[in-house]
Amino acid sequence: MLMSVSFALLLVAAPVGGAAVENGQAPPDWVAQSMAARVGVWIADNSLHRSEAEPWEAYGIEWTWGLGQRSLIGRLYGIRDGKDVATFWQFREYWHPGEKQLVALQFGADGTVGIGPHIRKADGSDEILQVFYAPDGSASRIGHRSTLRGDEQVSQSFDVSEDGTWAPRRSYVWRKQAQ
């Protein structure tokens, strides 16, 4: 009987659709547009970095909608011999109404967690600056800058130093796959 009462209380306490808009916490239009544009499967060629230690011919990112189409759920995986063979990261992106920002959260297969804001720059490009926390407790900062043009997204990753310097790492061209 106690479980039924607890369940009923949770239902009564659930957020009501539209409450965020009434309280002035609605995300800017670009957030919904960015999310909708990214839903699907994106593939990037990895031939420039392929090696014995990194045998992936390509990488894939798959984005799906979260509850109520208010967040994204994603994963980054390796492709070998044309097949999805290994998932390396899982992602969540969501609008944080208290912080009034889009948040990028990711979980690595080794237990590493990355979190940080996803912002839209004045030129229409996107920038994500995340702090990554490794299982041993160490932390590092990694940034991503990307530009989406139709079914193609160019992304560049960076190591970000404590003084805010962005040092380039890899760049990929992601192509959205037909559904």
C-alpha positions in Angstrom: 0.0 0.0 0.0 2.8 2.4 0.8 4.2 2.0 -2.8 0.9 3.0 -4.2 0.8 6.2 -2.1 4.4 7.1 -3.1 3.7 6.5 -6.8 0.6 8.7 -6.6 2.6 11.5 -4.9 5.2 11.3 -7.7 2.5 11.7 -10.3 1.0 14.7 -8.6 4.5 16.3 -8.2 5.5 15.7 -11.9 6.2 18.9 -13.8 3.4 20.2 -15.9 4.1 21.0 -19.6 4.3 24.7 -20.3 5.4 25.6 -16.7 8.9 26.4 -17.9 7.5 28.8 -20.5 5.3 30.5 -17.9 8.2 31.0 -15.6 10.4 32.6 -18.3 12.7 29.5 -18.5 12.0 28.5 -22.1 15.1 27.8 -24.1 16.0 30.1 -27.0 14.7 29.0 -30.4 18.2 27.8 -31.6 18.2 25.0 -29.0 15.1 23.2 -30.4 16.3 23.9 -33.9 19.8 22.5 -33.2 18.4 19.4 -31.5 15.9 18.7 -34.3 18.7 19.1 -36.9 20.9 16.6 -35.2 18.5 13.8 -34.6 19.6 10.8 -36.8 22.8 9.0 -37.6 26.0 10.9 -38.6 29.1 9.2 -40.0 32.7 10.6 -40.1 35.6 9.0 -42.0 38.5 8.1 -39.8 41.1 7.2 -42.5 43.5 9.9 -41.4 43.8 8.5 -37.9 43.3 4.8 -38.6 46.0 2.6 -37.1 46.6 -0.7 -35.4 45.7 0.9 -32.1 42.7 2.7 -33.7 41.3 0.3 -36.3 38.0 2.2 -36.9 37.4 3.1 -40.6 34.8 5.6 -39.4 33.0 6.9 -36.4 29.2 7.2 -36.0 27.1 9.4 -33.8 23.5 8.5 -33.3 21.1 11.1 -31.8 17.6 10.3 -30.6 15.0 12.4 -28.8 14.7 12.3 -25.0 11.3 12.5 -23.3 8.9 15.1 -24.7 11.5 16.0 -27.4 13.2 18.3 -24.8 16.6 16.6 -24.7 18.8 14.5 -26.9 20.3 11.0 -26.2 23.3 10.1 -28.2 26.2 7.7 -28.6 29.6 7.7 -30.3 30.6 4.4 -31.8 33.3 2.8 -34.0 32.7 1.3 -37.4 34.9 -1.5 -38.8 34.2 -3.5 -41.9 31.0 -1.4 -42.3 29.6 -2.5 -39.0 28.9 -0.7 -35.7 31.3 -2.6 -33.4 32.0 -0.6 -30.3 30.3 2.2 -28.3 32.8 4.6 -26.7 30.6 7.4 -25.3 27.0 8.0 -24.4 25.6 11.6 -24.5 22.8 13.7 -23.1 22.0 17.2 -24.1 19.3 19.1 -22.2 18.2 22.7 -21.5 18.9 23.5 -17.8 16.1 25.9 -16.8 17.9 27.0 -13.6 21.2 27.7 -15.4 19.5 28.9 -18.5 21.8 27.0 -20.8 22.1 24.0 -23.0 24.2 21.4 -21.1 26.3 18.7 -22.8 26.9 15.6 -20.6 28.7 12.5 -21.7 29.8 9.2 -20.2 32.8 7.2 -21.4 33.1 3.4 -21.4 36.0 3.7 -18.9 33.9 5.7 -16.4 35.0 9.2 -17.5 32.3 11.9 -17.2 32.3 15.2 -19.1 30.0 18.1 -18.6 29.8 21.7 -19.7 27.7 24.3 -21.6 26.8 24.1 -25.3 26.5 27.6 -26.6 25.6 29.2 -29.9 28.2 31.8 -31.2 27.2 35.0 -33.0 28.4 33.5 -36.3 25.9 30.6 -35.9 28.6 28.0 -35.0 28.4 26.0 -31.8 30.9 25.7 -29.0 31.1 23.2 -26.1 33.5 23.5 -23.3 33.5 20.5 -20.9 35.4 19.4 -17.9 36.1 15.7 -18.0 36.6 13.8 -14.8 38.5 10.5 -15.0 37.9 7.6 -12.7 41.1 8.4 -10.9 39.7 11.8 -10.0 41.9 13.8 -12.4 40.2 16.5 -14.5 40.9 18.0 -18.0 39.1 20.5 -20.2 38.2 19.7 -23.8 36.4 22.0 -26.2 34.5 21.4 -29.4 33.6 23.9 -32.1 31.3 22.9 -34.9 29.4 24.3 -37.8 26.3 22.6 -39.1 25.3 23.2 -42.8 22.4 21.0 -43.8 23.4 17.4 -43.7 27.1 18.1 -43.0 28.7 19.1 -39.7 32.4 20.1 -39.4 33.7 19.7 -35.9 37.1 20.4 -34.3 38.2 19.3 -30.8 40.6 21.1 -28.6 42.6 20.7 -25.4 41.8 23.7 -23.3 44.4 24.9 -20.8 43.8 26.5 -17.5 44.6 29.9 -19.0 41.8 29.4 -21.6 44.1 28.6 -24.6 42.4 26.2 -27.1 45.0 23.9 -28.7 43.6 22.0 -31.8 43.2 18.2 -31.7 41.3 16.4 -34.4 38.8 17.6 -36.9 36.0 15.5 -38.6 33.4 16.1 -41.2 30.2 14.3 -40.1 27.6 13.4 -42.8 24.0 12.7 -41.9 22.8 9.4 -43.2 19.5 9.0 -45.0 16.8 7.5 -42.8 
